[in-house]
Amino acid sequence: MRSLDEVRDRLDTVDYLADEGLAMAVFLALRLGKPLLLEGEPGVGKTASAKALALALDTPLIRLQCYEGLTAGEALYEWNYQRQLLAIRLAEARGQELADADLFGAEYLQERPILRAVRHPGPRPPVLLIDEIDRADDEFEALLFEFLGEAAITIPELGTFAAARPPVVVLTSNRSRDLHDALRRRCLYHWIEFPSPERAAAIVRRSVPGAAEPLIRSTTDFVGRARSLDLDKSPGLAETIDWVSALAALGVTDLVDPVVPGTLGTIAKTPDDRLAVAALLGDPT
């Protein structure tokens, strides 16, 4: 994408409304060939932005979902031990001897998301989403340093694989823990704020086209007010879309409908949050 306006327009065509800050971050990441680290509260659209970017670029999305205990074998590459064992048995049956080099060749290599992104044949580089990097262990971050800095992976038995066309890398974090400075230095950075009620309404309008306009305006305004409460988990844009979808499916057109309290489980995810949100719903101020 050649300009900031083109980034915004291309994302708009796939129904992702990026604000100026996010559009700038994406443009610079593409222009400079740098990974982009997106942080923000859950539900503000971090993961959705990477999915939308892949659609806008008309290129595959490769996703690595992070979690505690994630290993290099699950994220980078792994050896096909069953095929290696079969090769050993066949060689023994034939009276042959196998050297280590015979067992650790490319034919025994299993690509995981990051190596798959590095070796992607094209014609366009893929978008690699490393989702919720803060859920992985500190040690896992160190495995990413070479890839994030050089778009390459070193496999001791085979050497270094460098991407002919470096993938577009998007990392997301909910800030459940601090990320290592070395990882941050390798990335461009952008914090995604909760959208304003007006912008949230524009996004919901795209996502739930069958919803009544008064319902969209009242729900997005209400969710904005709910975020000012002391909640365990503030409702994000994803929860807002779920709520409007549920209300629209029930034929609700405004929040005074008596069925609305029964739908609060779409935006309130704990018993205490549900009580607090229900109290706000019953408060006309």
QUIRA-V701647 format. One record per residue. N is the residue number from 0. RES is the residue in one letter. SS is DSSP state (A for helix, B for strand, O for the rest). PHI is phi as a letter, one per 30 degrees, with the letter a starting at -180 (NA if undefined). Layout:
n: {N,N}
res: {RES,RES}
ss: {SS,SS}
phi: {PHI,PHI}
This chain:
n: {0,1,2,3,4,5,6,7,8,9,10,11,12,13,14,15,16,17,18,19,20,21,22,23,24,25,26,27,28,29,30,31,32,33,34,35,36,37,38,39,40,41,42,43,44,45,46,47,48,49,50,51,52,53,54,55,56,57,58,59,60,61,62,63,64,65,66,67,68,69,70,71,72,73,74,75,76,77,78,79,80,81,82,83,84,85,86,87,88,89,90,91,92,93,94,95,96,97,98,99,100,101,102,103,104,105,106,107,108,109,110,111,112,113,114,115,116,117,118,119,120,121,122,123,124,125,126,127,128,129,130,131,132,133,134,135,136,137,138,139,140,141,142,143,144,145,146,147,148,149,150,151,152,153,154,155,156,157,158,159,160,161,162,163,164,165,166,167,168,169,170,171,172,173,174,175,176,177,178,179,180,181,182,183,184,185,186,187,188,189,190,191,192,193,194,195,196,197,198,199,200,201,202,203,204,205,206,207,208,209,210,211,212,213,214,215,216,217,218,219,220,221,222,223,224,225,226,227,228,229,230,231,232,233,234,235,236,237,238,239,240,241,242,243,244,245,246,247,248,249,250,251,252,253,254,255,256,257,258,259,260,261,262,263,264,265,266,267,268,269,270,271,272,273,274,275,276,277,278,279,280,281,282,283,284}
res: {M,R,S,L,D,E,V,R,D,R,L,D,T,V,D,Y,L,A,D,E,G,L,A,M,A,V,F,L,A,L,R,L,G,K,P,L,L,L,E,G,E,P,G,V,G,K,T,A,S,A,K,A,L,A,L,A,L,D,T,P,L,I,R,L,Q,C,Y,E,G,L,T,A,G,E,A,L,Y,E,W,N,Y,Q,R,Q,L,L,A,I,R,L,A,E,A,R,G,Q,E,L,A,D,A,D,L,F,G,A,E,Y,L,Q,E,R,P,I,L,R,A,V,R,H,P,G,P,R,P,P,V,L,L,I,D,E,I,D,R,A,D,D,E,F,E,A,L,L,F,E,F,L,G,E,A,A,I,T,I,P,E,L,G,T,F,A,A,A,R,P,P,V,V,V,L,T,S,N,R,S,R,D,L,H,D,A,L,R,R,R,C,L,Y,H,W,I,E,F,P,S,P,E,R,A,A,A,I,V,R,R,S,V,P,G,A,A,E,P,L,I,R,S,T,T,D,F,V,G,R,A,R,S,L,D,L,D,K,S,P,G,L,A,E,T,I,D,W,V,S,A,L,A,A,L,G,V,T,D,L,V,D,P,V,V,P,G,T,L,G,T,I,A,K,T,P,D,D,R,L,A,V,A,A,L,L,G,D,P,T}
ss: {O,O,O,A,A,A,A,A,A,A,A,A,A,O,O,O,O,O,O,A,A,A,A,A,A,A,A,A,A,A,A,A,O,O,B,B,B,B,B,O,O,O,O,O,O,A,A,A,A,A,A,A,A,A,A,A,A,O,O,O,B,B,B,B,B,O,O,O,O,O,O,A,A,A,A,O,B,B,B,O,A,A,A,A,A,A,A,A,A,A,A,A,A,O,O,O,O,O,O,A,A,A,A,O,O,A,A,A,B,B,B,O,A,A,A,A,A,A,O,O,O,O,O,O,O,O,B,B,B,B,B,O,A,A,A,O,O,A,A,A,A,A,A,A,A,A,A,A,A,A,O,B,B,B,B,O,O,O,B,B,B,B,O,O,O,O,O,B,B,B,B,B,B,O,O,O,O,O,O,O,A,A,A,A,A,O,B,B,B,B,B,O,O,O,O,O,A,A,A,A,A,A,A,A,A,A,A,O,O,O,O,O,A,A,A,A,A,A,A,A,A,A,A,A,A,A,O,O,O,O,O,O,O,O,O,O,A,A,A,A,A,A,A,A,A,A,A,A,A,O,O,O,O,O,O,O,O,O,O,A,A,A,A,A,A,A,O,O,O,O,A,A,A,A,A,A,A,A,A,A,A,O,O,O,O}
phi: {NA,c,a,d,d,d,e,d,d,d,d,d,d,c,i,c,c,d,d,d,d,d,d,d,d,d,e,d,d,d,d,c,i,c,d,c,c,c,b,l,d,e,i,c,j,d,d,d,d,d,d,d,d,d,d,d,d,h,b,d,c,c,c,c,d,d,a,d,j,e,c,d,d,c,c,c,a,a,d,d,d,d,d,d,d,d,d,d,d,d,d,d,d,c,i,c,c,c,d,e,d,d,c,c,c,d,d,c,d,c,d,c,e,d,d,d,d,d,c,e,d,j,d,c,d,d,c,c,c,c,c,h,e,d,d,d,d,e,d,d,e,d,d,c,e,d,d,d,d,b,h,b,b,c,c,e,d,b,j,c,c,c,d,d,b,e,d,d,c,b,c,b,b,c,i,d,a,d,d,d,e,d,d,d,d,d,b,d,b,b,c,c,d,d,d,d,e,d,d,e,d,d,d,d,e,d,d,b,d,d,d,d,e,d,d,d,d,d,d,d,d,d,d,d,d,d,d,d,d,d,c,d,b,d,d,c,d,d,d,d,d,d,d,d,d,d,d,d,d,d,i,d,c,a,d,d,d,d,d,e,e,d,c,d,d,d,c,c,c,b,e,d,d,d,d,d,d,d,d,d,d,d,c,d,d}
